Amino acid sequence: MLIDELRRLECSLHGAMRYDREWLEQLLHPQFLEITRSGLMVNRSQTITSLLSEKTIRPIFSTDFMLIELGRCSAILHYRTS
């Protein structure tokens, strides 16, 4: 199912893969946007730069996944991360 694949890909960013520029560039769509925990909206480039500059790996937990399919080739994945 699509939600299972998207959950797997999201959770791949909870470990060492979040420091792999090639993986991040492959995974994140050029128009990727994220709302940070401080409420700022950041783009793909800002997200990649931020991830690559992290000094330590902190445990990340994502829950409450909900998928909204918008059409044949697009969907929105909502979830909570702490």
Backbone hydrogen bonds, N-H to C=O, Kabsch-Sander energy under -0.5 kcal/mol:
donor,donor_aa,acceptor,acceptor_aa,energy
5,E,1,M,-1.7
6,L,2,L,-2.6
7,R,3,I,-2.3
8,R,4,D,-2.2
9,L,5,E,-2.4
10,E,6,L,-2.6
11,C,7,R,-2.7
12,S,8,R,-1.2
13,L,10,E,-1.6
14,H,11,C,-1.8
15,G,12,S,-0.7
18,R,15,G,-1.7
19,Y,16,A,-2.0
20,D,17,M,-1.7
21,R,19,Y,-0.8
24,L,20,D,-2.6
25,E,21,R,-2.8
26,Q,22,E,-1.9
27,L,23,W,-2.8
28,L,24,L,-2.7
29,H,27,L,-0.5
32,F,29,H,-2.5
34,E,42,V,-2.3
36,T,34,E,-0.6
36,T,40,L,-3.2
39,G,36,T,-2.1
42,V,34,E,-2.8
42,V,40,L,-0.6
44,R,32,F,-0.9
47,T,43,N,-2.4
48,I,44,R,-2.8
49,T,45,S,-2.4
50,S,46,Q,-2.3
51,L,47,T,-2.7
52,L,48,I,-2.6
53,S,49,T,-1.1
54,E,50,S,-0.5
54,E,51,L,-1.1
58,R,56,T,-0.7
63,T,80,R,-2.7
66,M,78,H,-2.5
68,I,76,I,-2.7
69,E,67,L,-0.5
70,L,68,I,-0.6
70,L,74,S,-1.9
71,G,74,S,-1.6
74,S,71,G,-0.7
76,I,68,I,-2.8
78,H,66,M,-3.0
78,H,76,I,-0.6
80,R,63,T,-2.6
82,S,61,F,-2.6
